[in-house]
Amino acid sequence: MEKVVGRFVKYTKEYTTSDPESKTYPSTNRQITFMKKLVVELKEIGLSEVEMDKFAYVTATIPANGVENCPVVGLVAHVDTSPDFSGENVNPQIIEIYDGTPVQLKNGVTIDPKEFPEILNYIGQSIITADGTTLLGADDKAGVAEIVTAAEIILNSPKIIHGKIRLAFTPDEEVGHGTDHFDVKKFGADFAYTLDGGEIGELEFENFNAAGAKIKIQGRSVHPGAAKNKMINAVLVAHKLIGMLPSVQRPEHTEKYEGFFHLLSLNGSVESAELQYIIRDHDFTKFEEKKNLLKEVVQLINLELGKTLVELELTDQYFNMRQKIEPVMHVVEIAKQAMELAGVEPKINAIRGGTDGARLSYDGLPCPNIFAGGHNFHGPYEFVPIPSMLKAVEVILNIAKLSPSFM
């Protein structure tokens, strides 16, 4: 417990927030700073082939112990934290033996069971939170800490018979670029798991199809006293566009397999405006329908204006990994059995988001997602129960033991 908790607390204090507006890779130098420290640590615990490449991917190897001719397993986690909320000067704190009452943090932030009822599942357990001024970073530094801790245990446990295991730590997952330059062939795993899930027991092999949309609106600014039939208010055009998309398909009104249009930002004035949307759906046909609807809305507004003043830039980001996992379902079965051996009930759900594993699966590395234990990611209400992290470590150990039997 001391190892995984100590690592996690140490990692959370490292400022590794990624930047969606950056043109570099990784998007921030602070991620590289942390990766260099991780390289030192991985070498210190005795891992082989520890390397950081020019894109700041850190990889390492746990050599086979007793079983040579079996599939190579990969374990993957990302080091960056979300730019949705501050990740600088994180001050983690441990709440010993949570008693079911609201958790009072700074800045009036309260993790209240009335609003976050899932915290009641952890009464009697110790949980880790930030102090209310930042996010915590369990997404995905919990996964990083769990993988490194499990690797150290495996290296120091000769009785654990296992094949070759490869580790990878990636930057920029939170801004959708976590595997842009990842060399699957060089990594050399036959299949892998991301430790990037939420609550204990999560096991996921399907996720959203995802696209990003940038919409630019050119208005016409005229003195309001002489604006009749002349002014085109770009902000009001944006408002009209927003209203033409179905309100029931916004994130706050959807769950489970329901997709959505999510307005990330709106900036503008009379003269010009810009909107950024993300589009999500598990079903590929519905995903395409959503993209086409946005195109039609833009076309209709331009027709009404009588000229092309609204421009749409639509980019696919990642796709549902289920199509790539179904032919190799033994990969899911290994994780399922690993959880059951650890006394954890597998909760097989569809990810309402994406992971590095989605893109890796399409690049030829089947890569389901496993829980890392955290809740309420990307904001000050984030927390992670310590027993969930310990179980994640145990699940990794069981995966190492079970994998050779699925040759």
C-alpha positions in Angstrom: 0.0 0.0 0.0 2.8 2.4 0.9 4.4 1.9 -2.5 1.4 2.6 -4.7 0.1 5.4 -2.5 3.5 7.1 -2.1 4.1 6.9 -5.9 0.7 8.3 -6.7 1.0 11.2 -4.3 4.4 12.0 -5.6 3.2 11.8 -9.2 0.2 14.1 -8.6 2.5 16.9 -7.5 4.2 16.9 -10.9 2.6 19.5 -13.2 1.9 17.6 -16.4 -1.2 19.3 -17.9 -1.4 19.0 -21.7 -2.3 21.9 -23.9 -4.9 21.5 -26.8 -3.7 24.7 -28.5 0.0 23.7 -28.6 1.6 22.9 -31.9 4.5 20.9 -30.4 4.6 17.2 -29.4 4.3 16.6 -26.6 2.1 19.7 -26.2 4.0 20.9 -23.0 7.6 20.6 -21.8 6.4 19.8 -18.3 5.3 16.4 -19.5 8.9 15.7 -20.7 10.2 16.8 -17.3 8.1 14.2 -15.6 8.9 11.5 -18.2 12.6 12.0 -17.5 12.0 11.4 -13.8 10.0 8.3 -14.6 12.9 6.9 -16.7 15.2 7.3 -13.7 12.7 5.5 -11.4 12.1 2.6 -13.9 15.8 2.0 -14.1 16.2 2.2 -10.3 13.6 -0.6 -9.8 15.4 -2.8 -12.3 13.3 -2.7 -15.5 15.1 -3.6 -18.7 15.1 -1.7 -22.0 14.0 1.6 -20.4 13.8 4.2 -23.1 12.3 7.7 -23.8 12.1 8.4 -27.5 12.0 11.8 -29.3 8.3 12.0 -28.8 8.6 11.5 -25.0 7.1 8.0 -25.0 8.6 6.0 -22.2 8.8 2.3 -22.6 10.3 -0.5 -20.6 10.4 -4.3 -20.3 9.8 -6.9 -17.6 11.7 -9.9 -18.9 10.0 -13.3 -19.1 10.3 -15.5 -16.1 9.9 -19.2 -16.8 7.8 -18.8 -20.0 9.4 -17.6 -23.2 7.1 -18.7 -26.0 3.9 -16.9 -25.1 2.2 -13.6 -26.1 3.8 -10.4 -25.0 1.5 -8.3 -22.8 1.5 -4.5 -22.8 0.5 -2.2 -20.0 -0.2 1.5 -20.9 -1.0 4.7 -19.0 -0.8 8.4 -19.8 1.0 11.0 -17.7 -0.8 14.2 -18.7 -3.7 15.6 -16.8 -6.7 17.4 -18.3 -6.5 21.0 -19.3 -10.2 21.3 -18.2 -9.1 22.4 -14.7 -5.9 23.4 -13.0 -3.3 20.7 -12.5 -0.6 22.9 -11.1 0.4 22.8 -7.4 -1.7 19.8 -6.6 -1.9 19.2 -2.9 -3.2 15.7 -2.4 -4.7 14.7 1.0 -5.7 11.4 2.5 -9.0 11.1 4.3 -8.6 8.2 6.6 -11.6 5.9 7.0 -14.2 7.9 5.1 -17.4 8.1 7.3 -20.1 9.0 4.7 -20.3 12.7 5.4 -19.6 15.5 2.9 -15.9 16.1 2.2 -15.2 19.8 2.7 -12.3 21.2 0.6 -11.0 24.7 -0.1 -12.8 27.3 -2.3 -16.2 26.0 -1.1 -15.7 22.7 -2.9 -17.6 19.9 -1.2 -17.8 16.3 -2.4 -21.3 15.8 -1.1 -22.9 12.4 -1.2 -26.1 14.0 -2.3 -24.5 15.1 -5.5 -21.8 12.4 -5.8 -23.6 9.3 -4.3 -20.9 6.9 -5.5 -18.6 8.1 -2.7 -20.9 6.2 -0.3 -19.6 2.9 -1.8 -16.3 3.7 0.0 -17.5 4.2 3.6 -14.8 2.8 5.9 -12.1 3.1 3.2 -9.3 5.7 3.0 -9.6 8.0 0.0 -7.3 10.5 -1.7 -8.6 13.9 -2.9 -7.0 17.2 -3.9 -7.5 20.3 -1.7 -10.3 21.9 -3.8 -8.1 24.3 -5.8 -7.0 21.8 -8.5 -7.9 18.5 -10.0 -6.2 15.4 -8.4 -4.8 13.7 -11.5 -6.0 10.1 -10.8 -6.7 10.3 -14.5 -4.2 8.8 -15.2 -1.5 9.0 -12.6 -3.3 6.4 -10.6 -2.7 4.1 -13.6 0.9 5.1 -13.8 1.5 4.4 -10.1 -0.3 1.0 -10.3 1.7 -0.2 -13.3 5.0 0.9 -11.9 4.2 -0.7 -8.5 3.1 -4.0 -10.1 6.2 -4.0 -12.2 8.4 -3.7 -9.1 6.5 -6.5 -7.4 6.8 -8.8 -10.4 10.5 -8.2 -10.7 11.0 -9.1 -7.1 8.8 -12.1 -7.0 10.5 -15.1 -8.7 7.5 -17.3 -7.9 5.4 -15.3 -10.4 5.8 -17.2 -13.6 5.1 -14.9 -16.6 6.0 -14.0 -20.1 7.6 -10.9 -21.4 5.7 -7.7 -20.4 6.1 -4.3 -22.0 5.2 -1.0 -20.3 4.4 2.3 -22.1 3.7 5.7 -20.7 2.3 8.3 -23.1 1.8 12.1 -23.2 -1.1 14.1 -24.5 -3.9 11.6 -24.1 -6.2 14.3 -22.7 -5.9 16.4 -25.8 -6.5 13.5 -28.2 -2.9 13.0 -29.4 -1.7 10.3 -27.0 -0.7 7.8 -29.7 0.0 10.1 -32.7 3.6 8.9 -32.9 3.4 5.6 -31.0 5.4 2.8 -32.7 3.2 -0.3 -32.2 5.7 -2.5 -34.0 8.6 -1.3 -32.0 6.6 -1.7 -28.8 6.3 -5.4 -29.6 3.3 -6.4 -27.6 0.7 -8.8 -28.9 -2.1 -7.2 -26.9 -2.2 -4.6 -24.1 -4.3 -2.9 -21.5 -4.7 0.7 -20.6 -5.0 1.3 -16.9 -7.2 4.4 -17.5 -10.6 3.5 -16.2 -12.7 4.8 -13.4 -14.3 2.9 -10.5 -13.1 -0.5 -9.3 -14.2 -3.4 -11.6 -14.5 -1.4 -14.8 -13.5 -3.4 -17.9 -14.1 -1.8 -21.2 -13.6 -2.8 -24.8 -15.9 -0.4 -26.6 -15.8 3.4 -26.7 -17.2 6.4 -28.5 -16.6 7.1 -32.2 -15.3 10.7 -31.9 -15.0 13.8 -34.1 -14.1 17.4 -33.4 -15.7 20.4 -35.1 -14.5 24.0 -35.4 -17.0 26.5 -36.7 -16.0 30.0 -37.8 -18.7 32.6 -38.4 -18.0 35.9 -40.2 -20.4 38.6 -39.2 -20.8 42.2 -40.3 -20.3 45.0 -37.8 -22.3 48.2 -38.4 -23.2 51.0 -36.0 -26.3 49.8 -34.3 -28.1 53.1 -35.1 -27.8 52.3 -38.8 -27.8 48.6 -38.7 -31.2 47.7 -40.3 -30.7 45.1 -43.1 -26.9 45.5 -42.8 -25.6 44.1 -39.5 -24.9 40.4 -39.2 -24.3 39.6 -35.6 -21.9 36.6 -35.5 -22.8 35.7 -31.9 -26.5 35.6 -32.7 -25.7 33.4 -35.8 -23.8 31.1 -33.4 -26.8 31.1 -31.0 -29.1 30.1 -33.9 -26.7 27.3 -34.9 -26.7 26.0 -31.3 -30.5 26.0 -31.2 -30.7 24.0 -34.4 -28.9 21.0 -32.9 -31.1 18.8 -30.7 -31.0 19.8 -27.1 -31.7 16.3 -25.9 -28.4 15.2 -27.5 -26.3 17.3 -25.1 -24.0 15.5 -22.6 -26.1 16.6 -19.6 -29.1 14.8 -21.1 -27.4 11.5 -22.2 -26.1 8.3 -20.6 -25.0 4.8 -21.5 -25.0 4.3 -25.3 -26.5 7.7 -26.1 -24.3 10.0 -28.1 -24.1 13.8 -28.0 -23.0 17.1 -29.4 -20.9 18.9 -26.8 -20.2 22.6 -27.1 -16.7 23.1 -25.7 -16.4 26.8 -26.3 -17.9 29.9 -27.8 -15.9 33.0 -28.4 -17.1 36.0 -30.4 -18.3 39.5 -31.1 -20.6 41.0 -33.7 -17.8 40.8 -36.2 -16.8 37.2 -35.8 -17.4 34.1 -33.7 -15.9 30.7 -33.2 -17.4 27.5 -31.7 -15.8 24.2 -30.9 -17.8 21.1 -30.6 -17.1 17.4 -30.0 -19.4 14.8 -31.5 -19.7 11.3 -29.9 -21.6 8.1 -30.5 -20.9 4.4 -30.0 -22.9 3.4 -33.0 -21.0 4.3 -36.2 -24.2 4.9 -38.3 -25.5 7.3 -35.6 -22.1 8.9 -35.5 -22.2 9.6 -39.2 -25.7 11.0 -38.9 -24.6 13.4 -36.2 -21.8 14.7 -38.4 -24.1 15.0 -41.4 -26.7 16.9 -39.3 -24.1 19.5 -38.3 -23.1 19.9 -42.0 -26.7 20.4 -42.9 -27.2 23.0 -40.2 -24.2 25.0 -41.4 -25.5 24.7 -45.0 -29.0 25.9 -44.1 -27.6 28.9 -42.2 -25.5 29.9 -45.1 -28.5 29.6 -47.5 -30.5 31.8 -45.2 -27.7 34.4 -45.0 -27.3 34.3 -48.8 -23.6 33.8 -48.7 -21.0 31.5 -47.1 -20.3 33.2 -43.8 -20.2 30.0 -41.7 -17.3 27.6 -42.2 -17.1 24.1 -40.7 -13.9 22.1 -40.1 -14.8 18.6 -39.1 -12.1 16.1 -38.0 -12.5 12.4 -37.0 -10.5 11.8 -33.8 -10.9 8.0 -33.0 -13.3 5.1 -33.5 -15.0 2.4 -31.4 -12.4 -0.2 -30.6 -15.0 -3.0 -30.3 -14.6 -3.9 -33.9 -11.0 -4.7 -33.3 -11.4 -6.4 -30.0 -14.2 -8.8 -30.9 -11.9 -11.1 -33.0 -9.6 -11.5 -30.0 -12.0 -11.7 -27.1 -9.6 -13.9 -25.1 -7.9 -10.6 -24.3 -11.0 -9.5 -22.4 -11.4 -12.9 -20.8 -7.8 -12.7 -19.3 -8.7 -9.3 -17.7 -12.1 -10.7 -16.5 -10.5 -13.7 -14.8 -7.7 -11.5 -13.4 -10.4 -9.4 -11.7 -12.3 -12.4 -10.4 -9.1 -13.9 -8.9 -8.6 -10.5 -7.1 -12.1 -10.7 -5.7 -13.3 -7.9 -7.9 -16.6 -8.1 -9.8 -16.0 -7.2 -13.5 -18.2 -4.4 -14.7 -18.2 -4.5 -18.5 -19.4 -1.2 -19.8 -19.0 1.0 -22.8 -16.6 3.9 -22.3 -18.3 7.3 -22.6 -15.1 8.7 -23.9 -11.9 7.4 -25.4 -8.5 6.1 -24.3 -5.2 5.6 -26.0 -6.3 2.0 -26.3 -9.0 2.9 -28.9 -6.4 4.2 -31.3 -3.9 1.5 -30.5 -6.5 -1.1 -31.3 -6.9 0.4 -34.7 -3.1 0.5 -35.1 -2.9 -3.2 -34.6 -2.6 -3.5 -30.8 -5.8 -4.8 -29.2 -6.1 -2.8 -26.0 -9.1 -2.9 -23.7 -9.3 -0.6 -20.7 -9.1 -1.5 -17.0 -10.1 0.5 -13.9 -7.5 2.6 -12.2 -10.0 3.5 -9.4 -10.7 7.2 -9.7 -14.0 9.2 -9.8 -15.1 12.6 -10.9 -12.2 13.2 -13.3 -11.1 16.6 -14.7 -12.2 18.7 -11.7 -11.8 19.5 -8.0 -14.3 16.8 -7.0 -12.0 14.0 -8.0 -11.1 11.3 -5.6 -9.6 7.8 -5.6 -10.1 5.1 -2.9 -6.8 3.5 -1.8 -8.2 -0.1 -1.8 -9.3 0.4 -5.4 -5.7 1.2 -6.4 -4.4 -1.8 -4.5 -6.9 -4.1 -6.3 -5.7 -2.6 -9.7 -2.2 -3.6 -8.8 -3.4 -7.1 -7.9 -5.3 -7.4 -11.2 -2.1 -6.5 -13.1 -0.2 -9.3 -11.2 -3.0 -11.7 -12.1 -2.8 -10.7 -15.8 0.9 -11.5 -15.8 0.2 -14.9 -14.3 -2.7 -15.8 -16.5 -1.5 -14.6 -19.9 0.8 -17.6 -20.6 -2.2 -20.0 -20.3 -3.9 -18.3 -23.2 -1.2 -19.2 -25.7 
